[in-house]
Amino acid sequence: MQDKKNTGLIMATYIEAKPFVEKIKWHRFVKEPFPVYHGDNLVLVISGMGKTNAAAACAWLCTALEPACIVNLGAAGANSREINLGGIYHISQALEIDRLHFKTGKPFCHRPDVIEGFCPVSLASRDEPVIDPEEREKISRIAHLSDMEGAAIVQTATRFQTRNFLFKFVSDTQQQTTGSEIASQIRYWRESLFDFFMTRLVSPSAPLCQSEPGH
């Protein structure tokens, strides 16, 4: 039984996680079942892309280490034109747009915990990236951002009764239409996400997992 002091971080890829890997003092690294970095009060798991990888990493983290909370950090694409490239947003609901409720025909909706003082937006998650501008426009009717992991992490962490938070930086908009362009933007903006995490979420004045639960 763990003491539930750790904050568990889940990030999909090393390209997003590189500043976290290089700038945080980790005491131990293991490769299995995922790349896992252990620190004083942080554990970082690099899950791999997609909902299955994200759910598996989250379930392992919840059962093996029993963190006080889980935070999913990473890149997301903008669906709405009002969303700015490089902006960092707090997810208040995550929709599975490729899994519809058999009665209503609407996407399953999962609600992570939220912290006051951040900009809340909705997220659409599916196992295929959303790049086409027309498709972004269509999804913008129900979600500001799109990713490939968020909804699965919320669903899994909630099932394990573990508080969970999602913060995403915008790596691409309707102007970025190729994988190479998006990868370049991730490299450019990932440092901002790291600085945001260290100053706004885990600094002594803003202890992440001591915030009151809320939706």
N, C-alpha and C positions, 0 to 999 in steps of 0.2 A: 504494500500500500504506500503510495507516494504522499508527500505532505502538501500537495496542491499549492506550491509556491511558484512553480514555473509558469511562464507565459509561453505557449506553443505557437510558433510561427509556421505557416504553410505558404510556400511559394512554388509556383509551377516549374520554373526553369532557372538554371544557373545564370543565364543572361540577365534576368531580373534581380537575382539574389546576390550578384557579385559584390556590391558594396557592403552588404551585410556579412558576407563570408570573410571579406578582407579587413573590415574595420572593427568588428566586434571581437573581443578576446574569447575565443572558444577553447575549452579545455580538452575536448575529445571529439573525434570524428569517426563515424562508422559508415560503411557503404550499404549495409543491409538492415532492414528490408528496403530502405530508401537511403539516399545520402542524408545523414543526420548530424547536425552540429550541436554540441552540448556546451552551454556556458553557465555562469553563476545562477541566473534566474531566467534564462532564455534557452529554448530549444528550437532550432530551425530545421524543418523538414522540407526537402525539395521533392515534390510529389511526382513530377512529370505532368504533361498536359492532358486535359480531358477530365470528364466527370468521374470516370471509374478510378483513375489514378488518384484524384483528389479525395474521393470518398475513402479509398483504401488507406491513404496516408493519414487522414483524419481519424479513422477508426483505430488504426494502430497507435496513434498518438494518444487518443483518449484512454485506451485500455492499458498500454504499456507504461505511460508516464503520468497519466491523470493530471494534466495541467490545470491551473486555476482558470484559464481561459485560452481560447484559440483565436489567433488573428490571421486572417488571410490577406496577404499583401501581394500586389502585382499590377500588371498592365491590363488595360481594358480599352476597347474601341468605343468611340463616341458615335451614338446614333443620332442624338439631337444636335441641331446646329448651334444651340446655345451653350454646348459644352466645349470648353477650351482645351486645346492641346497642351499637355503638361499639367493640367489641373489635377488636384487630388481630392477625391470625393469619398464620403462615408456612405456605405450601402445600407439602405433601410428595408429593402425587400429584394429578393432574388427569385427570378422567374425561370422555370425550365421550359423554354419555348419549344423544345423538341420532345417534350413529354406532356401530353394533354390529358386532363381529367376525362374519364370515359363518359361521365354524365353531362358535364357542362361544356366540354370541348375547349376549355380554357387552360392555359399553362398552370402547372402546379406552382404555388407561390410559397416561398419560405422566408421567414422574417428573422434576421439576425438581431442580436442586441445592438443598441445604439447608445451613443454618448452625446450629450448635449454640447453645443458649441461648434459642431462641424456641419458641413453642407451635405444633407442627405439626398441621395438619388436612388433610382431603381436600376436594377441590373438584370439583363437577360443572359442566361447561361445555356450553351449547347455545345455539342462535341465537334462542331465545325466552325472555324472562324468566320466572322461577319466582315466582309471586305467590300462587297459591291455597294456603291452609293445608293442605288435604288432599294436594295434590301435593308440597308441602314435606315433609310427614310421610313420604310414600312414598320420596322421594329420600334422606331422612335415613338410610335403611338402608344406603346405600353412600357417602354424602358429607355432610360437615358443612355445607358452603357451596355456593352456586350463583352462577355468573356467565356471561358470554357470550363471553369471550375467552381465558381462562387456558390451557386445554388446547392451543389453536391456537398460542399463543406458545411453550409448552414444546416442542411437536412441531417447530416451525419452527426455533427456536434450536438445538435438539439436532441437527437435520439439518445445520445450518451449523457444528456443532462449537463453539458459543458457549455458555459457561456462562450459566445463567439461574436467576433466583430470582423467586418470587411472594410478595407480601405484600398481604393484603386487609383492609379494614376493613368491619365489618358495618353496612350501611345500613338493613337491614330484617329483620324477623322475622315470625312469624305474625300479629303485631298490625298490621303495615303492609300494607294490601291494595290501595292505589291508587298510581298513578304519582306523583301530587302529594305524597303522604305520603313516598314513597321519596326524591323529589327534595329535599324539605325536610330529611330526615335526612342526605342526602349533604352538603348545605350546612353542616349543623351539625357533622358529624364530620370533614370533610375537613381542617380545621386540625390535628386530632390526628394524622392520617396524615402530614402534612407535618412536624410536630414529631418524630414517631417516625423518619421517614426521616433527618432532619438529625442527630438526637442518637444514634440507635441503629445507623444503617447507614453513614453517610458522615462521621461525626466522626473526628478524628485517632486516637482510641482504638479505633475500630471500622471500619477500612477494608473496605468491602464486598467488593471483588473480590480481596482478598488472603487470604480464608478458604480453607481446604483443601476440595477437592471432596469431596462425599459425598452419599449417598442414605439 
